[in-house]
Amino acid sequence: MRRVLVTGATGFVGRALCDSLSRGGWSVVAPVRGAGRRIADGVETVPLADDAAVRSALDGASVVVNLAGSPVAAERWTPAVKREIVASRVDLTRRLVELAASTSAPPATWVQGSAIGYYGSAPKGRCVEDAPPGDDFLARVCVDWEAAAAEASRGWGARVVQMRTSVVLGAGGGALQRLLPLFSTGFGGRVGSGEQPFAWIHIDDAAAAFRRAAEDSSWTGPVNLAIDDGTTSSLFAAALGRALGRPAALPAPAWALKVAFGEGASVVLGGQAVDAAKLRGLGFVPAFATLPTALDDIVRRWRASKR
């Protein structure tokens, strides 16, 4: 049975991916913080802090899917929070690559989580994978994050895929975990001007794309993981309001977000208009290709979970 090691398995995308891989016949090992954490049926866990256990799990694994990273929009970016954002992404990736390189049979494929924040908080035009990176904090983190994973290619010839993920939408976590209750009461609305691009992907499609990247050798290099339908913050807010049957006319002004989150407000006040032509060229067909169908499905699941 093929073995895959998944970091970030307790996260929103990680849980969905582990479930998909396990049901698809993969042997899944997930390094986790803390003991006794359950991910999905059939998923084995090892202590993330234990180098020997992680090295053993890496030795002979076919694939690594590295999704680890602390939240970037949960709190104000203090120096300590910034250090944790870097450590949980860049430093951890370097450690994993070094551990893999020290095994007798390192993984042939390395699927690396990244983000469309690579292009900066407000780049001009549509961003294709060979566009230059931005120069803000998150862009620099993404550059270093991807570079750390690329060492797997230089070190032992692994196929490396950098998945530049957009906002992942789903009922069980991610961006909508806070927005669904807010918008369901009629207190939702656009963020800032509302004109900034809002690139998104449904959780099922995100998990499916990561699995394809793990299994399909034609996937290589950076890939924008998004539905490039021209959605803006205003269009997203209006669509979410319609899906919930509620008005969405109460905006969150830019100044208030800057007061609350400081530099971190750039995550929601900026935006990237990404081009997903490479994703389509790889033959990936999303199950949820339009925002209304995605949000209708998510709202249905969310309401069912509350019964």
C-alpha positions, 0 to 999 in steps of 0.5 A: 500500500502506498504511504503518504505523510500529511502535515497540517492534517488537523487543519481544514484542508488537511482533514478533508484530504486525509479522509479522501486519501484514506478512502482512496487506499492510501496509508496515511501518516500524520505528524501532529502536535499533542497526543491522541488526536484523531484525524480520520478513519485509518489515519496513523498519527505520530508526534510532530516534535519527535524527529525519529518518529517523523523520519521513520514515517518519511522513510519509504513514503511515496509522497509528502503533502505539507499543509502545516501553518498557523492561521494568518488572519486570526489575530493582530500581527505582533512580532511573536505572531509573525515569528510563529507564521514563519516558523510553522511554515518555512522552518518546519518545511526545512526540518521536514526536508532535512529529515527526508533527505536523511532517510534511505528512501526519501519521498519521490513526490513533495506537494507543498502548501502555499498561497496566492499571497505569493503575488502580494496583497494587491498585485496589478493584473491577473497573476499567472504562476511565473509572475514575480512575487510581491514584497509584503510580509506574506509574499516573502513568507510564501517565497521562502516556504516554496524555496524550502520545499524546492530543496527536495527536488535539488536534494534527491530529485523529488517531484515538487508541486507548490499549491498556491491556494486561494480562500478555501470555502466550506462549512466546517472551517476556514474563512466561512467558519466565522462568516456563516453565523455573522451573515446568517443574522443579516450583519454581513457585508463587503470588506473595505471598498469591496472592489478587491478580487476574491479568489476562492475554491470549494473545500471538496475541490481543494482536497481533490486537487491536492490528491491529484497533485500527489497522484499525477506525475504531470503536476509539477511546479507552482499551481494556482488553486482557485476558481478564476471567475472575477469574484470581488469582495462585494460580489462574494458578500452579496452571493453569500447573503443570497445563499442564506436568504439574508441581506448583506449590506453592512460593510466592514470599513477598512479603517476598522480592520486596520485598527483591529488587525494592523498590518494583518488587515492586508489579508482581507483588504488586498486581493489577487486576481489569479489565472487558473489556466494551468489548473485547467490544463492539468485536466482538473475539473472542479465539482463547484465551478460557480460561486452560487453552486458552491455557497448553496452546497456549503449553506446546506451542509452548515444548516444540516450540521446545526440540526 
